[in-house]
Amino acid sequence: MTTPVDPKSGLLRALGVINLVAARAPETIGVSTVARELDLPKAVAHRILKEFTAATFLVFDDTTKQYRLGPGSLTLGLAALRDLDVPKVARPHLDRLVAATGETATLSVRNAWSRVYVDQVLSPHEIRMSISLGTSHPLHAGSSSKVILAHLPASEIDQYLEDSALERVTTHTITTEDELRAELAQVREQGYAVSMGERQAGAGSVAAPVHRASGEVFGSISLCGPRDRFTADVRERNARLVMKTAAEISSELGYAPSEEA
């Protein structure tokens, strides 16, 4: 049960609201629920929610009349993430991937029903792929996204498919539920995901999941480059390297996969 916030502290009330919305992610939440769980007058809860929405910390859905985290919260979260150990643990592994393959290596983290790039090591090639750190992408488009989605609990995959419109990002994006479910099953079986232009036209990539000590999927690492350099044999070789590297990072984070897995 959520602890009621101090009705005399405006700052604590606001923090209580944003923390409650964050705790419910990826679910959305309405003003009545916020008021009830935080023991706030409904008018006060509504005002705080509107202020956070105006500052882009929350997004309001006109159809459902519900709130969810917005890009402002993401920016703040990424700033906090830089102080965590995962990017520090992953960086030398990304360096080694680039040295071994000559392609760009990236680290992504899950953020509700999307994932966000938080680090990259660029390819030394003049023609190379680069990404914008902090950008958010849906979980059905691209190898870094699909490998995260594939390793979520079945109930969360079902919820994503129910909530998502499976928007077409490029002409190669998977946009039907049946095809996506089949793709996710293959990703789980082989341990990595492949994308050939699904999120960014002209790009090829392979990705593997990074797990927390609890077993929960934290995010993914990938190798990406121009599509014409990602031939079948290169994809296979890079996939082996990415899976090995992701397993090493996960191990350093305390993850020990079960024998059944």
Secondary structure, DSSP 4 states (H G I P E B T S, - for coil): -PPPP-TT-HHHHHHHHHHHHHHHTTS-B-HHHHHHHHT--HHHHHHHHHHHHHTTSEEEETTTTEEEE-HHHHHHHHHHHTTSHHHHHHHHHHHHHHHHHSSEEEEEEEETTEEEEEEEE--SSSS-----TT-EEETTSSHHHHHHHHTS-HHHHHHHHHH-----SSTT---SHHHHHHHHHHHHHHS-EEEESSSSTTEEEEEEEEE-TTS-EEEEEEEEEEGGG--HHHHHHHHHHHHHHHHHHHHHTT----S--
